[in-house]
């Protein structure tokens, strides 16, 4: 398969998957389709024993391309949300070591991509943040995204953070457990590779089975049919109030 929004660099026994879709790596249909495919294929490839997911320096991903997703019509919206849920499923089900190198700004939907990983290294920087800030636009956080966020922060803290529209710097994210390392942005990938290589010293079946056992509750979140979840998201985004909010957001982008 030819990827249009990611690049895949093969190393000796692992792969680096880099988000590479447009100026700010917005998450769109092409990107989630590519992510679903690459994580599924590499999980079955015995020559690849682990993955690092990265972005560009100072810009991991700006999050969902919400304007085009919400205002592109029902058919396109269904396509995106199906692929997005399936991509998260493939990433969480990935049985081998999976490290995320957060090289910059990574809010909302990009935060959720990172939270699918086993280990996260995040670069320092005033604009390098993670978190769910949908309430800034009076928008609902979809169920699966809420579940993944709450799995990592705990329901109480996740709900408080969403209410406060909290975006965490790398040091703050480290403190609350959203990331595992906070380092200078220039060394994010290096640290991610060092950690992955450490995990690759563990016998494959030992790592895989232990990962499954200790992430049972996370796996349960994606071991389900997504039909109703997708319908609920689309119904919410089709609401006249939400459409008005997104149109105003779109208009402000043009100014």
KEDOSE-355905 format. One record per atom (N, C-alpha, C, O, CB): y, z, x. Coordinates in pm, whole numbers, padded with zeros to 5 digits, always signed. Glycine has a CB too. Example, Ala and Ser with C-alpha at 12.3 -4.5 7.8 and 13.67 -1.06 7.14 Angstrom:
KEDOSE-355905
-00569+00780+01319 -00450+00780+01230 -00330+00780+01320 -00332+00846+01424 -00447+00905+01131 -00225+00708+01285 -00106+00714+01367 +00003+00787+01290 +00114+00804+01341 -00060+00572+01408 
***
This chain:
KEDOSE-355905
-00120+00000+00084 +00000+00000+00000 +00125+00000+00088 +00132+00072+00187 +00001+00123-00095 +00222-00081+00049 +00350-00085+00120 +00444+00017+00056 +00472+00010-00063 +00413-00229+00117 +00493+00112+00137 +00582+00215+00086 +00727+00170+00099 +00766+00110+00199 +00560+00348+00161 +00806+00198-00004 +00947+00158-00004 +01043+00275+00010 +01162+00255+00033 +00978+00083-00131 +00992+00397-00003 +01082+00513+00001 +01037+00621+00099 +01101+00726+00109 +01094+00573-00136 +00928+00596+00169 +00882+00688+00273 +00833+00607+00392 +00802+00488+00380 +00769+00781+00219 +00827+00672+00507 +00761+00612+00624 +00649+00706+00667 +00657+00827+00647 +00863+00588+00741 +00546+00650+00724 +00431+00728+00769 +00408+00701+00917 +00379+00588+00957 +00304+00696+00686 +00422+00806+00997 +00397+00795+01141 +00266+00865+01174 +00250+00985+01152 +00514+00857+01223 +00172+00788+01226 +00042+00844+01262 +00046+00901+01403 +00081+00832+01498 -00069+00736+01251 +00010+01027+01414 -00007+01091+01545 -00157+01093+01577 -00236+01028+01508 +00054+01236+01546 -00194+01166+01681 -00335+01166+01723 -00429+01209+01611 -00530+01144+01585 -00353+01257+01842 -00396+01319+01544 -00484+01367+01437 -00409+01421+01316 -00464+01496+01235 -00575+01475+01491 -00282+01382+01304 -00204+01418+01186 -00101+01310+01158 -00084+01217+01236 -00136+01556+01205 -00032+01324+01047 +00068+01224+01008 +00199+01292+00972 +00201+01403+00918 +00017+01139+00888 +00309+01224+01003 +00442+01269+00961 +00489+01174+00851 +00507+01055+00875 +00543+01272+01082 +00507+01228+00733 +00557+01152+00619 +00705+01183+00605 +00742+01297+00576 +00477+01185+00487 +00790+01082+00624 +00935+01103+00618 +00992+01041+00492 +00966+00925+00462 +01004+01044+00743 +01070+01119+00419 +01141+01066+00304 +01246+00967+00354 +01324+01000+00443 +01207+01179+00219 +01247+00848+00298 +01335+00743+00350 +01373+00649+00236 +01343+00530+00239 +01267+00664+00465 +01441+00705+00136 +01471+00627+00017 +01618+00626-00020 +01659+00700-00110 +01392+00677-00098 +01696+00547+00047 +01837+00538+00014 +01921+00635+00094 +01871+00706+00181 +01857+00564-00132 +02050+00635+00064 +02147+00709+00145 +02119+00859+00151 +02129+00919+00257 +02286+00686+00091 +02084+00919+00037 +02067+01065+00034 +01925+01106-00007 +01902+01220-00046 +02168+01127-00063 +01832+01013+00002 +01691+01042-00030 +01675+01101-00169 +01597+01194-00188 +01633+01138+00072 +01747+01047-00267 +01728+01094-00403 +01585+01066-00449 +01527+00963-00414 +01830+01028-00499 +01531+01157-00526 +01393+01144-00573 +01391+01055-00696 +01441+01093-00802 +01332+01283-00604 +01334+00937-00681 +01325+00842-00792 +01179+00801-00811 +01089+00855-00747 +01414+00718-00766 +01157+00705-00900 +01020+00664-00931 +00947+00612-00808 +00830+00645-00787 +01020+00558-01039 +01014+00530-00728 +00950+00475-00609 +00905+00585-00514 +00795+00578-00458 +01046+00380-00536 +00989+00687-00497 +00954+00794-00404 +00835+00876-00451 +00744+00904-00373 +01073+00885-00382 +00835+00914-00579 +00724+00998-00627 +00594+00918-00635 +00486+00973-00616 +00757+01059-00764 +00605+00789-00663 +00486+00704-00661 +00429+00697-00519 +00308+00707-00499 +00519+00561-00712 +00517+00680-00421 +00474+00675-00281 +00412+00808-00238 +00309+00810-00170 +00592+00641-00191 +00475+00918-00276 +00424+01050-00237 +00287+01078-00298 +00198+01130-00232 +00523+01159-00277 +00271+01044-00425 +00141+01061-00489 +00034+00985-00412 -00074+01038-00383 +00145+01015-00636 +00063+00860-00379 -00035+00775-00312 -00067+00826-00172 -00184+00837-00136 +00015+00631-00306 +00036+00856-00094 +00012+00891+00047 -00063+01023+00060 -00150+01036+00146 +00144+00898+00123 -00031+01121-00024 -00102+01249-00015 -00246+01236-00063 -00335+01303-00010 -00029+01356-00096 -00269+01152-00161 -00405+01130-00210 -00489+01059-00105 -00603+01098-00078 -00403+01048-00340 -00433+00954-00046 -00505+00874+00053 -00532+00953+00180 -00643+00951+00233 -00427+00747+00086 -00430+01024+00230 -00447+01097+00355 -00539+01218+00340 -00600+01262+00438 -00312+01142+00408 -00549+01272+00220 -00642+01383+00198 -00786+01335+00214 -00875+01413+00249 -00620+01444+00058 -00808+01207+00187 -00943+01150+00196 -00971+01084+00332 -01082+01037+00357 -00963+01047+00085 -00871+01082+00418 -00882+01016+00548 -00923+01119+00655 -00843+01205+00691 -00748+00947+00587 -01045+01109+00703 -01095+01208+00799 -01023+01204+00933 -01030+01301+01009 -01242+01186+00821 -00954+01094+00962 -00881+01086+01089 -00748+01161+01084 -00686+01184+01188 -00857+00941+01127 -00705+01198+00964 -00581+01273+00945 -00617+01415+00904 -00674+01437+00797 -00488+01205+00837 -00586+01511+00990 -00626+01649+00964 -00511+01735+00911 -00531+01852+00880 -00680+01710+01091 -00391+01677+00901 -00278+01752+00848 -00158+01662+00828 -00156+01549+00877 -00243+01867+00940 -00059+01713+00756 +00062+01636+00725 +00186+01721+00749 +00187+01842+00722 +00060+01585+00578 +00290+01656+00799 +00425+01713+00799 +00510+01625+00709 +00514+01504+00726 +00486+01721+00945 +00577+01687+00612 +00673+01616+00527 +00812+01646+00578 +00849+01763+00590 +00658+01657+00376 +00889+01543+00609 +01023+01562+00664 +01124+01474+00592 +01088+01388+00512 +01025+01533+00816 +01251+01498+00622 +01358+01412+00573 +01437+01361+00692 +01387+01357+00804 +01449+01487+00474 +01560+01321+00665 +01646+01279+00774 +01723+01400+00828 +01736+01500+00758 +01744+01168+00727 +01775+01391+00950 +01857+01500+01002 +01975+01528+00909 +02049+01437+00872 +01908+01467+01143 +01992+01654+00873 +02101+01702+00788 +02089+01659+00642 +02180+01684+00563 +02233+01654+00843 +01979+01594+00604 +01962+01554+00466 +01817+01534+00431 +01765+01423+00443 +02040+01428+00438 +01750+01640+00386 +01610+01627+00346 +01601+01542+00220 +01536+01437+00221 +01546+01768+00323 +01666+01586+00113 +01673+01509-00011 +01778+01572-00101 +01791+01695-00107 +01535+01503-00083 +01854+01488-00171 +01957+01538-00262 +01900+01582-00397 +01975+01623-00485 +02063+01432-00284 +01769+01573-00412 +01708+01611-00540 +01686+01490-00629 +01690+01376-00583 +01795+01713-00611 +01663+01516-00757 +01631+01408-00849 +01748+01313-00872 +01864+01355-00876 +01585+01466-00982 +01716+01187-00886 +01815+01085-00925 +01834+01094-01076 +01796+01005-01151 +01770+00940-00881 +01895+01206-01117 +01892+01245-01258 +01966+01146-01348 +01925+01127-01463 +01953+01381-01274 +02071+01083-01300 +02146+00989-01384 +02057+00872-01425 +02047+00841-01544 +02271+00937-01311 +01994+00808-01329 +01909+00694-01361 +01782+00735-01434 +01731+00659-01517 +01873+00620-01234 +01731+00853-01404 +01611+00900-01471 +01639+00927-01619 +01561+00887-01706 +01557+01027-01404 +01750+00994-01646 +01780+01037-01783 +01846+00929-01867 +01839+00935-01990 +01869+01156-01779 +01909+00831-01803 +01984+00731-01880 +01926+00591-01866 +01992+00493-01902 +02129+00731-01835 +01805+00581-01815 +01744+00450-01795 +01651+00407-01906 +01587+00302-01896 +01670+00448-01668 +01642+00486-02012 +01553+00453-02122 +01423+00532-02117 +01384+00583-02012 +01524+00306-02123 +01356+00541-02231 +01236+00624-02245 +01121+00575-02158 +01051+00656-02097 +01192+00628-02389 +01100+00445-02150 +00987+00390-02074 +01000+00427-01926 +00903+00472-01865 +00979+00237-02090 +01118+00407-01871 +01140+00440-01729 +01132+00590-01706 +01083+00635-01602 +01275+00386-01682 +01181+00667-01803 +01175+00813-01790 +01030+00861-01789 +00993+00947-01708 +01253+00880-01904 +00949+00806-01878 +00807+00843-01882 +00738+00808-01751 +00657+00885-01699 +00737+00774-01999 +00770+00691-01697 +00710+00649-01571 +00745+00746-01460 +00658+00789-01383 +00755+00506-01534 +00874+00782-01452 +00915+00875-01346 +00846+01009-01362 +00784+01057-01268 +01066+00894-01347 +00856+01070-01480 +00806+01207-01496 +00654+01215-01482 +00602+01315-01433 +00848+01262-01631 +00584+01111-01523 +00440+01109-01499 +00410+01107-01349 +00328+01185-01301 +00375+00987-01567 +00476+01018-01277 +00454+01009-01132 +00499+01136-01061 +00434+01180-00965 +00528+00888-01075 +00609+01196-01106 +00659+01316-01039 +00558+01431-01054 +00527+01499-00957 +00796+01358-01098 +00509+01451-01176 +00409+01555-01197 +00283+01526-01115 +00224+01617-01057 +00375+01567-01346 +00241+01401-01112 +00120+01363-01038 +00141+01376-00887 +00047+01408-00814 +00079+01219-01073 +00262+01351-00840 +00292+01369-00698 +00284+01517-00661 +00226+01552-00558 +00432+01313-00664 +00343+01603-00743 +00335+01747-00717 +00189+01793-00719 +00148+01877-00639 +00417+01826-00822 +00113+01738-00811 -00030+01771-00819 -00103+01732-00691 -00181+01810-00636 -00093+01700-00940 -00078+01609-00643 -00144+01561-00521 -00104+01644-00400 -00186+01670-00312 -00111+01413-00497 +00023+01684-00394 +00071+01762-00280 +00014+01903-00281 -00024+01956-00176 +00224+01768-00282 +00007+01965-00398 -00047+02100-00407 -00199+02099-00386 -00254+02194-00330 -00013+02163-00543 -00264+01994-00430 -00409+01983-00411 -00448+01940-00269 -00565+01948-00233 -00467+01884-00511 -00352+01896-00190 -00383+01850-00054 -00456+01962+00020 -00403+02072+00034 -00253+01809+00023 -00576+01933+00065 -00665+02040+00113 -00647+02076+00259 -00700+02177+00305 -00806+01999+00090 -00573+01995+00332 -00557+02016+00477 -00423+02086+00506 -00343+02104+00414 -00564+01879+00553 -00398+02125+00630 -00269+02187+00663 -00152+02096+00628 -00153+01977+00659 -00265+02222+00812 -00052+02153+00562 +00063+02078+00513 +00188+02160+00542 +00209+02267+00485 +00050+02046+00360 +00271+02107+00632 +00395+02175+00673 +00514+02091+00628 +00511+01968+00639 +00398+02198+00827 +00617+02156+00579 +00739+02085+00539 +00851+02116+00638 +00879+02232+00666 +00781+02124+00395 +00913+02011+00691 +01027+02023+00783 +01153+01993+00704 +01187+01877+00681 +01012+01927+00906 +01223+02097+00663 +01342+02082+00579 +01463+02063+00670 +01515+02160+00726 +01362+02205+00483 +01505+01940+00683 +01605+01903+00783 +01748+01902+00729 +01838+01850+00794 +01573+01768+00840 +01769+01959+00611 +01904+01961+00557 +01905+01995+00410 +01818+02068+00362 +01972+01827+00579 +02003+01944+00339 +02026+01968+00197 +01899+01937+00118 +01845+01827+00128 +02144+01884+00145 +01851+02034+00037 +01725+02013-00036 +01723+02094-00166 +01637+02181-00181 +01605+02051+00052 +01815+02068-00259 +01821+02148-00381 +01725+02098-00489 +01673+01987-00483 +01961+02148-00434 +01704+02183-00589 +01638+02147-00714 +01503+02078-00693 +01411+02137-00638 +01729+02058-00796 +01491+01953-00737 +01365+01882-00724 +01316+01871-00582 +01195+01866-00559 +01377+01746-00782 +01407+01866-00486 +01367+01861-00345 +01311+01996-00300 +01219+02000-00218 +01487+01823-00256 +01365+02104-00353 +01309+02237-00325 +01164+02243-00370 +01079+02298-00301 +01392+02346-00396 +01137+02187-00487 +01001+02190-00540 +00905+02111-00453 +00791+02153-00433 +00998+02136-00683 +00950+01997-00400 +00865+01923-00306 +00826+02012-00188 +00710+02018-00148 +00937+01796-00255 +00925+02082-00133 +00900+02168-00017 +00805+02282-00050 +00725+02323+00033 +01032+02224+00036 +00815+02334-00173 +00732+02449-00211 +00586+02412-00234 +00502+02500-00253 +00788+02511-00337 +00555+02283-00231 +00415+02241-00239 +00342+02263-00107 +00219+02264-00103 +00406+02094-00280 +00418+02279+00001 +00360+02290+00135 +00304+02430+00161 +00334+02525+00090 +00464+02255+00241 +00221+02438+00266 +00165+02567+00307 +00263+02648+00390 +00255+02770+00396 +00037+02545+00387 +00357+02578+00455 +00448+02643+00550 +00574+02559+00557 +00568+02436+00559 +00382+02659+00693 +00690+02626+00561 +00817+02554+00559 +00907+02599+00674 +00931+02718+00694 +00889+02576+00425 +00956+02501+00748 +01053+02525+00856 +01184+02462+00810 +01188+02343+00777 +01004+02465+00994 +01292+02540+00809 +01420+02491+00756 +01529+02499+00862 +01537+02595+00938 +01462+02572+00633 +01613+02396+00866 +01722+02390+00961 +01845+02465+00914 +01879+02464+00796 +01757+02248+00988 +01912+02530+01009 +02035+02602+00979 +02149+02503+00953 +02147+02391+01003 +02072+02698+01095 +02246+02547+00874 +02363+02463+00845 +02425+02507+00714 +02354+02540+00620 +02325+02315+00840 +02558+02506+00707 +02628+02556+00588 +02589+02480+00462 +02584+02538+00354 +02778+02546+00609 +02561+02351+00476 +02526+02269+00360 +02375+02251+00344 +02330+02180+00254 +02592+02134+00371 +02299+02315+00431 +02154+02304+00424 +02102+02415+00333 +02092+02531+00374 +02089+02314+00567 +02070+02380+00210 +02035+02481+00110 +01914+02438+00029 +01882+02320+00017 +02154+02508+00017 +01846+02539-00027 +01738+02517-00122 +01764+02607-00243 +01838+02704-00234 +01597+02547-00058 +01703+02573-00355 +01720+02654-00475 +01736+02568-00599 +01750+02446-00590 +01841+02745-00461 +01733+02632-00714 +01741+02562-00842 +01877+02593-00905 +01903+02706-00945 +01625+02605-00937 +01963+02492-00913 +02100+02514-00964 +02129+02428-01087 +02243+02387-01109 +02202+02483-00855 +02025+02402-01168 +02041+02316-01285 +02142+02369-01387 +02202+02291-01461 +01908+02297-01352 +02160+02501-01392 +02254+02559-01489 +02398+02516-01463 +02483+02529-01551 +02244+02710-01486 +02427+02465-01344 +02562+02414-01318 +02597+02300-01413 +02713+02280-01447 +02575+02365-01173 +02495+02227-01457 +02515+02118-01553 +02459+02155-01690 +02441+02067-01775 +02448+01990-01502 +02432+02283-01712 +02369+02328-01837 +02241+02251-01866 +02215+02213-01980 +02467+02312-01955 +02163+02229-01762 +02037+02157-01777 +01919+02251-01762 +01922+02347-01684 +02029+02044-01675 +01814+02221-01837 +01693+02302-01834 +01610+02269-01711 +01605+02154-01667 +01610+02280-01961 +01544+02370-01655 +01448+02348-01548 +01313+02317-01613 +01262+02401-01686 +01438+02473-01451 +01254+02200-01589 +01126+02165-01652 +01017+02268-01622 +01022+02338-01522 +01081+02028-01604 +00919+02274-01712 +00819+02381-01706 +00743+02387-01574 +00733+02494-01514 +00721+02363-01817 +00691+02275-01527 +00612+02279-01403 +00698+02321-01285 +00651+02395-01198 +00549+02143-01376 +00822+02275-01280 +00912+02313-01172 +00943+02462-01178 +00948+02530-01076 +01043+02230-01178 +00963+02513-01301 +00986+02656-01319 +00866+02737-01272 +00880+02840-01207 +01016+02688-01467 +00747+02689-01306 +00625+02760-01269 +00607+02767-01117 +00571+02871-01062 +00503+02691-01332 +00633+02655-01050 +00618+02651-00903 +00721+02743-00837 +00689+02814-00742 +00633+02506-00851 +00843+02740-00888 +00949+02825-00832 +00914+02972-00851 +00930+03053-00760 +01086+02792-00899 +00867+03006-00971 +00832+03145-01001 +00710+03191-00922 +00698+03309-00889 +00807+03163-01150 +00619+03099-00891 +00502+03134-00810 +00547+03187-00674 +00489+03282-00621 +00409+03011-00792 +00649+03126-00618 +00694+03163-00483 +00790+03282-00483 +00783+03367-00394 +00761+03045-00417 +00879+03290-00580 +00978+03397-00582 +00937+03516-00668 +00991+03626-00653 +01110+03343-00631 +00844+03494-00758 +00815+03592-00862 +00903+03562-00982 +01016+03518-00967 +00838+03738-00810 +00851+03586-01102 +00924+03548-01224 +01062+03612-01232 +01160+03544-01262 +00843+03586-01346 +01069+03741-01206 +01196+03813-01222 +01303+03757-01128 +01414+03727-01170 +01176+03963-01196 +01268+03745-01000 +01367+03697-00903 +01400+03550-00925 +01515+03509-00907 +01314+03718-00760 +01300+03471-00964 +01326+03328-00990 +01423+03312-01106 +01515+03230-01100 +01194+03254-01019 +01403+03389-01212 +01490+03380-01329 +01632+03424-01294 +01729+03362-01337 +01435+03464-01446 +01644+03531-01218 +01777+03576-01176 +01846+03469-01090 +01965+03444-01106 +01767+03708-01097 +01770+03407-01000 +01827+03304-00912 +01873+03182-00991 +01976+03123-00961 +01726+03263-00806 +01794+03144-01092 +01832+03029-01176 +01959+03061-01254 +02048+02978-01265 +01717+02991-01273 +01966+03183-01310 +02087+03223-01385 +02211+03218-01296 +02319+03176-01339 +02069+03364-01443 +02194+03260-01172 +02307+03264-01077 +02331+03130-01009 +02424+03117-00929 +02282+03371-00973 +02247+03031-01042 +02257+02898-00979 +02255+02912-00827 +02329+02844-00755 +02387+02825-01025 +02168+03000-00780 +02164+03039-00640 +02106+02930-00552 +01994+02884-00572 +02084+03167-00625 +02185+02890-00452 +02137+02801-00347 +02132+02882-00218 +02231+02943-00178 +02230+02674-00332 +02017+02882-00153 +01993+02966-00037 +02012+02889+00093 +01959+02778+00108 +01853+03026-00042 +02086+02945+00187 +02087+02891+00323 +01950+02918+00385 +01867+02988+00327 +02203+02955+00409 +01927+02862+00503 +01796+02879+00566 +01766+03026+00594 +01653+03071+00573 +01789+02800+00696 +01865+03101+00640 +01842+03243+00668 +01815+03321+00539 +01729+03409+00536 +01963+03304+00742 +01889+03289+00433 +01868+03355+00305 +01732+03318+00246 +01663+03402+00189 +01979+03318+00206 +01695+03191+00261 +01565+03145+00211 +01451+03213+00285 +01347+03243+00226 +01553+02992+00224 +01470+03236+00414 +01370+03308+00493 +01355+03451+00443 +01244+03504+00434 +01409+03307+00643 +01467+03512+00411 +01467+03652+00367 +01391+03670+00235 +01322+03771+00218 +01610+03702+00351 +01404+03573+00142 +01337+03588+00012 +01200+03522+00008 +01129+03532-00092 +01424+03529-00097 +01161+03455+00116 +01028+03399+00124 +01013+03255+00079 +00901+03207+00062 +00938+03480+00045 +01124+03185+00059 +01114+03043+00022 +01079+02956+00142 +01020+02849+00126 +01245+02996-00040 +01116+03001+00262 +01077+02930+00384 +01017+03031+00482 +01031+03152+00465 +01199+02856+00449 +00951+02978+00585 +00883+03064+00682 +00954+03074+00816 +00932+03169+00892 +00744+03014+00704 +01039+02974+00845 +01118+02977+00968 +01256+02919+00939 +01271+02827+00858 +01048+02897+01082 +01357+02975+01006 +01494+02925+01001 +01537+02897+01145 +01553+02990+01224 +01593+03027+00929 +01554+02769+01178 +01581+02730+01317 +01695+02629+01321 +01737+02578+01217 +01453+02671+01383 +01744+02601+01440 +01846+02498+01455 +01788+02364+01407 +01672+02333+01431 +01894+02487+01602 +01871+02287+01339 +01821+02167+01273 +01757+02069+01371 +01665+01996+01335 +01933+02098+01198 +01807+02067+01494 +01753+01975+01594 +01608+02009+01633 +01537+01924+01687 +01841+01976+01718 +01566+02132+01606 +01432+02173+01648 +01336+02194+01530 +01225+02245+01548 +01440+02301+01728 +01379+02154+01411 +01294+02174+01293 +01160+02103+01308 +01054+02163+01289 +01365+02123+01167 +01164+01975+01341 +01040+01899+01351 +00950+01953+01461 +00828+01958+01446 +01071+01751+01376 +01010+01993+01572 +00932+02049+01683 +00857+02174+01638 +00738+02189+01667 +01024+02083+01802 +00927+02263+01568 +00863+02386+01519 +00755+02354+01417 +00650+02418+01414 +00968+02480+01459 +00782+02256+01332 +00683+02216+01232 +00556+02164+01298 +00445+02195+01256 +00741+02110+01137 +00574+02083+01402 +00458+02028+01473 +00380+02138+01545 +00257+02136+01547 +00503+01921+01573 +00451+02233+01604 +00384+02343+01673 +00299+02424+01577 +00186+02463+01609 +00486+02433+01743 +00354+02451+01458 +00277+02529+01361 +00157+02449+01311 +00047+02503+01299 +00366+02570+01243 +00179+02321+01282 +00068+02239+01235 -00044+02234+01339 -00162+02248+01306 +00116+02096+01203 -00006+02215+01465 -00107+02209+01571 -00185+02340+01582 -00304+02340+01614 -00040+02176+01706 -00117+02450+01555 -00186+02580+01554 -00290+02584+01443 -00401+02633+01463 -00084+02696+01535 -00255+02532+01325 -00349+02530+01213 -00466+02435+01239 -00576+02456+01189 -00277+02489+01085 -00441+02331+01317 -00547+02234+01345 -00653+02289+01439 -00759+02228+01456 -00487+02108+01405 -00627+02404+01499 -00730+02467+01584 -00834+02541+01500 -00939+02580+01550 -00664+02564+01684 -00803+02559+01371 -00896+02629+01281 -00999+02528+01230 -00965+02415+01196 -00819+02696+01162 -01123+02569+01224 -01229+02480+01176 -01193+02428+01037 -01151+02505+00950 -01366+02554+01173 -01209+02300+01016 -01161+02233+00895 -01212+02298+00767 -01132+02328+00678 -01201+02088+00897 -01341+02319+00755 -01396+02374+00631 -01349+02517+00606 -01332+02559+00492 -01549+02369+00634 -01329+02592+00715 -01278+02729+00701 -01136+02727+00644 -01105+02803+00552 -01280+02802+00839 -01051+02640+00700 -00914+02631+00652 -00912+02586+00506 -00845+02647+00423 -00832+02534+00739 -00985+02480+00475 -00982+02420+00342 -01027+02518+00234 -00962+02531+00131 -01071+02297+00338 -01137+02587+00259 -01190+02678+00158 -01100+02801+00142 -01079+02848+00030 -01332+02722+00194 -01048+02853+00251 -00960+02969+00242 -00829+02932+00173 -00775+03011+00095 -00931+03026+00382 -00779+02813+00201 -00658+02765+00133 -00682+02758-00017 -00596+02798-00096 -00616+02627+00188 -00796+02708-00057 -00828+02698-00199 -00834+02837-00263 -00779+02858-00372 -00961+02625-00220 -00898+02930-00197 -00916+03063-00254 -00784+03139-00268 -00763+03210-00366 -01012+03143-00169 -00696+03123-00169 -00571+03201-00170 -00458+03133-00247 -00349+03188-00258 -00527+03226-00028 -00484+03013-00299 -00382+02943-00378 -00434+02910-00518 -00389+02814-00580 -00337+02815-00306 -00528+02989-00567 -00589+02960-00697 -00485+02954-00809 -00492+02866-00894 -00694+03065-00730 -00392+03046-00808 -00292+03048-00915 -00196+02930-00906 -00151+02879-01009 -00214+03178-00911 -00166+02886-00784 -00081+02767-00768 -00157+02643-00814 -00101+02556-00880 -00035+02752-00622 -00284+02634-00778 -00365+02519-00819 -00379+02512-00971 -00382+02403-01028 -00504+02526-00755 -00387+02627-01036 -00399+02629-01182 -00278+02564-01249 -00290+02507-01357 -00414+02773-01232 -00163+02572-01184 -00041+02514-01242 -00051+02363-01255 +00009+02305-01346 +00079+02551-01158 -00125+02299-01165 -00134+02153-01167 -00269+02102-01215 -00289+01982-01227 -00105+02097-01029 -00363+02193-01241 -00494+02152-01292 -00491+02147-01444 -00562+02222-01511 -00605+02248-01242 -00408+02060-01497 -00395+02046-01642 -00342+01908-01676 -00295+01834-01590 -00301+02154-01699 -00352+01876-01803 -00299+01750-01852 -00147+01762-01864 -00096+01862-01913 -00364+01710-01989 -00077+01658-01818 +00070+01666-01814 +00138+01600-01934 +00260+01593-01940 +00119+01602-01688 +00060+01551-02029 +00117+01474-02140 +00226+01551-02214 +00336+01499-02235 +00008+01435-02239 +00197+01674-02252 +00294+01753-02327 +00413+01793-02240 +00526+01795-02287 +00229+01877-02386 +00387+01824-02114 +00497+01861-02024 +00595+01746-02008 +00717+01767-02012 +00442+01903-01886 +00542+01626-01991 +00629+01508-01976 +00707+01484-02104 +00827+01456-02099 +00545+01382-01941 +00641+01495-02219 +00710+01477-02347 +00823+01578-02363 +00932+01543-02409 +00610+01490-02463 +00797+01702-02326 +00899+01807-02340 +01021+01777-02253 +01135+01795-02297 +00840+01944-02303 +00998+01732-02130 +01110+01700-02040 +01193+01586-02097 +01316+01593-02099 +01058+01663-01899 +01126+01482-02144 +01197+01365-02196 +01273+01400-02323 +01386+01356-02343 +01099+01250-02224 +01212+01481-02410 +01282+01525-02531 +01407+01603-02496 +01512+01585-02558 +01189+01612-02619 +01397+01689-02396 +01512+01769-02355 +01623+01681-02298 +01741+01699-02331 +01470+01872-02251 +01586+01585-02213 +01686+01497-02152 +01745+01398-02252 +01853+01343-02229 +01625+01422-02035 +01674+01375-02363 +01723+01283-02466 +01817+01352-02565 +01881+01286-02646 +01606+01222-02541 +01825+01483-02557 +01912+01558-02646 +02057+01511-02629 +02102+01493-02516 +01901+01710-02618 +02130+01491-02739 +02268+01440-02729 +02357+01522-02636 +02439+01466-02563 +02331+01436-02866 +02342+01655-02639 +02424+01738-02551 +02393+01708-02405 +02484+01692-02323 +02402+01887-02580 +02265+01701-02372 +02225+01674-02234 +02271+01536-02190 +02318+01519-02077 +02074+01686-02218 +02259+01438-02278 +02305+01304-02245 +02456+01302-02218 +02503+01232-02129 +02270+01207-02359 +02530+01381-02296 +02675+01389-02276 +02707+01452-02140 +02795+01406-02068 +02740+01471-02390 +02635+01558-02107 +02656+01626-01978 +02628+01532-01862 +02705+01527-01766 +02567+01751-01967 +02520+01458-01872 +02483+01366-01763 +02582+01251-01753 +02613+01205-01643 +02340+01311-01785 +02632+01204-01867 +02733+01098-01864 +02861+01147-01796 +02922+01074-01719 +02764+01050-02007 +02900+01270-01825 +03019+01327-01760 +02996+01342-01610 +03085+01317-01530 +03055+01464-01822 +02875+01383-01574 +02840+01395-01432 +02847+01258-01365 +02898+01246-01254 +02699+01457-01415 +02796+01158-01432 +02800+01021-01379 +02945+00975-01362 +02979+00913-01260 +02725+00925-01473 +03029+01004-01459 +03170+00964-01451 +03240+01031-01334 +03323+00970-01267 +03242+00997-01582 +03206+01158-01310 +03268+01231-01200 +03226+01175-01064 +03302+01181-00968 +03233+01378-01208 +03104+01122-01057 +03057+01063-00932 +03138+00940-00893 +03151+00907-00775 +02910+01025-00944 +03194+00874-00993 +03270+00751-00968 +03412+00779-00922 +03480+00690-00869 +03273+00666-01093 +03457+00904-00941 +03596+00936-00905 +03613+00953-00755 +03723+00981-00708 +03640+01063-00977 
***
